[in-house]
Amino acid sequence: MTRVIGIDPGTKSFDFCGLDDGKIFMDTAIPSEDILKEPELVVKLLKSAMPLDAVVGPSGYGLPLTHISEIDEKRLFLMTLIRHNSKEKENLGLRKVLNVLKRENFNTYFIPGVIHMPTVPSYRKVNKIDMGTADKLCCAVLGVFDQSRHYSIEYDEVSFILVEMGYGFNAIIGVKEGQIVDGIGGTLDGIGFLSLGVMDGEIAYLLNKIDKSTLRQGGVAYIAGDERITPEEFGERVHSEDYDLAWEAFMEGIEKGVAQMRISVKEPREILLSGRLCKVKTIHDELSKRLSALGKVRRIDGFAKVAKEAAQGAALIADGLVDGQNKKLVDFMKIKEAKGTVLDHIYLKAIRELKAQV
């Protein structure tokens, strides 16, 4: 018997998914702004679910499998990539949540991002960091679980391209024979709902110094000229001329990303959709139509009603780590064998110097 919880620290909400002997017992979400103001909300929720065998916590860009007792300033930096002299550090939500988890001594683990995975060839990692953050990796884990269950096939028969569309960032992840083989993270992908996606090097030069907040701008909401618009509202207004530019840029960016991933996963069984935006009917229907030329399109079924796909995947990983029903899944995908840091594959002198300092 195992009892675990997976946490997804989303841009809009923190989602919590709990499994008790493989069956869901917790399925809830709390607005991210509430948790940033009162991190103790996380403690209260976890305490209400005790006893717990394990928690998979918010892991940012990821680490090789790491227990909370091993988290220090170096590892925290590698999870967040926030400069030590940055004022952003003072308001770092991940740090606040980590501190309360550590204080309460929950058996918490932090997990890898796509770039840490041994199943991704090194040549695909060259000069990259964001191939998919830890929460996006969780979505891919759920995808393997979901496709295996949906078609009643073994893990080594699973093959898909995942299009994960969160409130802030997108990601496209390739899975072949049940293992992650490639990924295009939110800062390397086309535009997201909030994020500008991959940045032109000349823009980076002109900006001179880039804050994390810059990475969360320039996307659909900004192109549409309404930073407060929700994905659902955007979906209702797509036929308005004012939103055409944002719509076409968003859709074509995803099409190009999936086409690019077809180089790494040449014959996917299907293209899986996940994330908040795929639940907006107009977005789902348009993507299904556009991507159908590249493969069969299906939305991940999942097993929770409230908690997003990343929280569900985190719960599966937590269960597998404590030898629950999903141990085979975690072992097969080689989550425990992840290694290295997010800075290992950058061939720039300044980044190598930075790595030597942390």
N, C-alpha and C positions, 0 to 999 in steps of 0.2 A: 504494500500500500504506500503510495506517495501522494503528497499534497504540496503543490507548488503554485507560484504566481509569476507571470511574465508582465513586465511593464514596458509600455511604449511611450516615450516622451515626445509626443507630437508637437508640431508648431501651434496647433489650436487646442489640443487636449492631451492629457496624460491618460492612457487607457490601461486597464488592469484586467487580466484574464487569468482565472485560477482553474487548475485541474486537480481533482481528487480521484486518484486511481484511474486517471485517464478521462474522467468525466468532468464536464465543466461545472464549477460551483460559484465562480465569480465572473461577472461580465458587466463592467462599469467604466465610466469615464468621468474625469474631473477637468474643468477648464484649466489650461496651462497657466493662465494669469492668476488663478486662485492658488495654485501650488507654489508659484514663484513668490506670492505674498505670504503664504503660510505652508511651508514645507512639511509641517507637522501633520498635515492632512494625509500624507503618505503613510506616516507611522500609524495613525489611527486606523486607516483602512487595513494595513497589514496585521496589526494587532487583533483586529476583529476577526481575522481569518486564522489565527493561530490554533493549533500548532502547524508550522510550515517546515517542510524539509529543505526547500530552496526557493530563492527568488532570483530571477534574471533581471538585473537593474538596467537603468538607462546608460548606454555605453558609448554614445557619441560616435566618433569615427572608429571606435573599436580597439580592442587589445586581444592578444592571444588569451585564451581562457584564464581569467584572473579572479581570485577571491578578494572580497572587499578588504580583508585584513592586509593585503599586499599593495593596496592603492597608496601611492605617495605623490609628491608634487610632479615628479617626472612622468609618471603614468597618467596623472590627471591632465597634464599638458598634452600628451599624445592622444588622449581621448577627445580633447576639445579644440586643440590647435589655436588657443588664444594666447597671444604674446604675453610674456610675464609682466611687461610694463604697461599693458593695456588697461584702461579704465573699465573695459567690458568685463574684466575678471571680477570686479566688485559685485556685479549683478548676475553672475553666472548661475543660472537655474540648476544646471547639473551638479555644480559644487554644493549648492544648498541641499539638494535631495540626497546626495552622497553622504554628506555630513550627518544627516539625521539617520540614515540607514546604518552608518558605521557606529554611531553612538548607541543605537539600540541593539547592535550585534545580531542583526538578521543574517542568516546564512546566504549572503548575496554574491552572485557571480556576474562578472562583466565579460562580454563575449566579443568575438572578432567582427570586423567589417570584411567586405569582399576581398580587399587587397591582402589580408592576412592568410587567406585560404590556400593551402598547399595544392588544391585541385585547379587553381588558376595558374597557367604557365607564366613564368617570370617575364618572358618577353612582352606579355600583355600588360605588365605592370610598369613598364618603363616610363619615367617622368609623370607618374600619376599618383594621386592620393585618394581622391574620391571615386572609387569604383563602385560605391554603394556602402553607405554607413551601416552600422550594426542593425538598426531597425529595418533597413532594406534587406539585409541578409535574413532577418527573421521572416520577412514576407516570402523570400525564396524557399526557406525551410517549410513554411506552410504550403507553398506551391507544390513541393515534392510530396508532402503528406496528402494533399488534396487530390493531385492527379493520380497517385497510386490508389487511393480509395475510390475515386470517381470511375476509373476504368478497371479496377480490380487487377492491377499489375504490380510487379515487384519494383523496388526502388531503382534497380539498374535498367529498367525499361522506361523510366520517366525522362521526358525531354520537352523543354518548353523555353519560350522567351517571355519573361515577366515584364509587364509595363506597370510600374507602381507609381500612382499619381496622388501624392499627398497634398495637403493644403499649401505647403511651402515649396517643396521640391519634388521632382520626378526622379525616377531611376529606371534603367532597363538592365535586366540581369539575364544571362544565359545559363541554362542548366542542361547538361548533356549526360545521359546515362545516370541520372539521379544526383549529379554533383555540379556545383557551381564552377563554371569554366571561364566566365568573363562578366564584366559589369561596367555600366556607364552611369556614374553617380550624378546627383543633382547639380553639381557645379561643373560637370563635364557634358551634361545632356542639353537638349533644347530647352526652351523657356518652360518654367513651371508656372503654377498659378501666381506665386509671389516672386519667385527667383528668376533672374535673367539667364540662368543656365551658364553654359560655357562662355567665358569672357574673352573678347578680342584682346590680344596682347597690347595693342596700341591704346585701347581704353584703359587697361591696367596701368600703362605708363603715364597717361594723362592724369589719372586719378592720384598718382604719386604714392599715396598710402591708402590702403583699403581696410575698412573696418568690416567686422562680421555682418553688420547691418546692411552693407552694400550688397552682399551676396543674397539677401532676402528682398531685393528690389528689382524692378525692371521687367517683371513677368506680366502675365495676362492682366491682372488687376491694374497695373500701372499703364500698360498699353491702352487699356480701355478707359483710362482717365478717372478711375474710381477705386482708390486704394482700399475702400471699406466694403466693396461689393463681395458677396459670398459666391462660392462656386454655383450654388443653386440659383441665385439671382442671375448670374452670368449665363447659365444654361437657358434661362427663360428669355433672355434678350439677344440671343445669338443671331437672330435674323434682322436685328437692327443694324443699319449701316455703320453706326458708331463703333460697333464691336467686331466688324469683319476683319480688321487688321489683326487684332489679338487672336481671334478664332483661327484664322489661316496659319498664323505663325506657330501657334500652339499645336495644331493638328499636324502640320507638315513636319515640325520638329520631332514629334513622336514617330511618324512614319519613317523618317530618315534614321532615327535611332534603331528601330526594329530592323530595317533593311541592313544597317551596319552590323547588327548582332547576328544576322544570318550568315556572316562570314565565320563566326565561331560556332554557331549551332545551325548547321546547314539544313537539317530536316527536323525541325521541331514538331512534336506531336500536335502542339497547339500554342497559341499566343494567349497568355493568361493576363487578365486585367485585375488590378487591386488598387485599394486606396479610396479616399473620400470622393475624388472626382469621378471615378467610374460608376458611382452610384447615382450620378446626375444623368437622367435618361438621354438628354440630347447629346451629351458628351459620349456616353457609352455607345449610343446608336451610330454616331458618326465615326467613331474609332473602329467599331466593329465592321462597318462598311469599307472604310479605307484600308484596314489591315487585313481584310479577308483575302486580298491578292497575295499576301505573304504567308498565310496560314490560317488554320481554323482558330476562331477567336472565342474565348469563354471567360466569364468572370469567375474568380476563385469562389468556391462555395463557402469554405470556412466552416466554423462550428459555433461561433458566437454571434449574438445579435447586436451588441453595442460596441464591444471592444474591437478596434481595428485589426487588420490582418497582422500587423507587426506584433501586437500584444499576444495574439494567438500563437504566432510562431515562437515568440519568446517563452511562452508557457510550454510549448512542445520541447524546446531546448532544455528548460529547467527540469522537466520531467525526465528527459533522457539522461541528464547529468547525474541524477540520483537513482539511476537504474530502474526507472519506471517503464511504462509500456512503450515509450518512445526512445528507449536506449538504442535500438537497432537503427533508427532513423539518424540520431545524432552521431553514432559511430560510423555509419555508412557515409555520411556527408563530411566526415573528418573534422568536425567542429573542434574537438579536443586537440587536434594536430596543427591548428593554426599557429603561425609563428611570425616573428619580425615586428617591425614598426611601420607606421604609415609613411615614414621618411626614407625608408631603405632603398627606394628605387628611383630617387631623384638625382639627376646628374647635373646639378648646378652647384657651383662652389659655395654660394651663400647658404644653401640648404644643408650642405654637408657640414659647414661650420656651425650652423644652428644645432644640428643633430649632435655634434660633439659637445655642445654646451649643456644639453639636457640630460 
